[in-house]
Every structure is written in C-alpha cells, then in structure tokens.
C-alpha cells in the first residue's frame, strides 16, 4: 500500500545530514530502517526546538503510526536534505510528513513518509489534548 503526502501541509523544519557508511546494508544502499530513523531525528529535533519534546507536566509526543515510500536509493556519501511538514491538528494528534532528497539533486524526492503523532500524558498513559501553543504553531 502506498500512502501519499497531502498537498496541504506546512513546512516547519529542514536540516541536512550526511549518510554514514554504517547506514548502508549489504546491497550497498541505505537500509530501509534508517529512513525511519532519519524521519525520527527530524521530528525530535523540531519538537525539541519548539519546546514541545517533553513538557514539565509529563506530556509529550508519541508516534501512533508511520510509513515511508522509497522512491530512489540513498547511498554513502550522499548529503541529504530532510524537510518536515505538519498538518491536520486534531484534539490529541497532528500529522507529520517528511521528504528526503539529495542536496546535489534539489527537488528530486528519494523518500517521503509520515507519522501520526499523538499527544500523551506520560503519567496516565492516555491521550491528552494538544497544547494550544502547539496547535497554533501547526495550524
């Protein structure tokens, strides 16, 4: 099953990074699991930069589901541009979307994926309402 990124989304974060030799598998390209780690780094860095990684009241984001569409191989020593987008804030969730492209090939998407992030109360282990400041940031 292939899920596509929506047209309506808000760019909130971008970063570049180098593919490491150890990110590759025996086939000579970046292992599929690494793309999910790359997306995770983007989400975590964005939540950290915005002050919403883990709030003092014990609330924070948790991934409810995730997917990745692999379009072109990434290989060592590629430089990657990762862009993260958000959309559709609901009571306790937001949708996050990520694209990855080689810096040397601007606009050519190598991988695109997403994750539904649910806001939780870590003490009660239950969904909590998105903080209003976060809702405004992603709207």
N, C-alpha and C positions, 0 to 999 in steps of 0.2 A: 504494500500500500504506500502510495506517495502522497504526502501532505505538502501543500504549497504555502508559501508565506503570503499574507494578505497584502493588498495594495495599500490599505490604510494602516499605517504604523508610524511611530515616532522614533526617530534616531536619538538615542540618549547617550551612547558611549561608542568610542572606537579606540583601537590600540593596534600596534604592530608587534610582532614577535618572530623569532627565528625558529624554524623547525629544527629540532635536535636530532642528532644521529640515532639516539635511542628511541625516538618516536616511531621509527620505521619498523616494519615487520620483515619476515623472510622474503616477501615478494618485492621488496625494495621501495615500497611506498608507505606513507603514514598509516599506521594501524587504525582501523575504524574506531576503536575505543578512544583514541586520542582526540578525535574531533569532539566527542562529548566532554572531554577534559578541557579542551580549548573553550568550548561554549561555557562551561562552568567557571573558568577563570574570568571570562568576560562578565558574567552575571555577578560573581562575587566581588570583583573589582568595582563594578558600578554600584552595587548595594553598599559597599564599604565607603566609596567616595561620597555617596549621598547621605551617609549616616544611618542607613537602614539595615545594616547587616545583622545586628542583634541589638535590640533595644534594651535599656536597663530594666524594663518591666518584664523581661523574659519573652518577648515576642520577636519573631523574625521570619524570614522566608524559607520555604522548603519546596523542592521540586515535586510536583504531583505526577507529571509525565514528561517525556522528552522524545524528540525524533530528530533524525538527520538524513537529508538527501545528499548522496555523494554524487557529484557531477564530474569532477576532474580530480586526478590524483595530486596530492601534495607530496613533495619529496624533499629530503635534505639536499641542499642547504637553502630551501625556499624561505623568503621573508613573506609573512602573511599579514594582511590587513583584516582584522576582525571588526565587524560593525554589529552593534546590538541595538535592537529596537524594542519598543513596548506597545501594547495596545489593549483595548477591552478591559479596563479595570472593572471588576465586579465587587460584590460585598467583601469577599475574602481572597480573591485571586486577581492576578494580572497575567497576560500572555507576554512572553518574551520571545524574540526572534533573533537569529544570528545569521550573518553571511560571512564567508571567508573567501578571500581572493588573494592571489599572488600580488605583491607590491609591484612586481615587474610587468603585470598584466592587468592594469586597472579596469574594473568593471566586468571582468570575466570571473563569474562565481564558480568556485571549486566545490563548495559545500554550503548548504543552507539548512537551518534547523530551527527548532523552537522548543520551548518548555512552558508548561503551565506552572506558575509559582503560586502556592497557597500560603497565606499569612497565618502563622500559628502562634498560639500561646504555648510555649515550651513546657510550662509547669503543668497545665491542664491537659496537654497533648491534644488540643482541639483547635479547630479553625477559629480565627479571630478576625474582626473587621480590619480592613486595610487602614493604616493611619491616614488621616485626612491630608497631611502634608505629602505623603507618598501618592495618594490618589490625584492630588493637584499636579504633582510632578509628571505623572504618566498620562494625564488627560490632554 
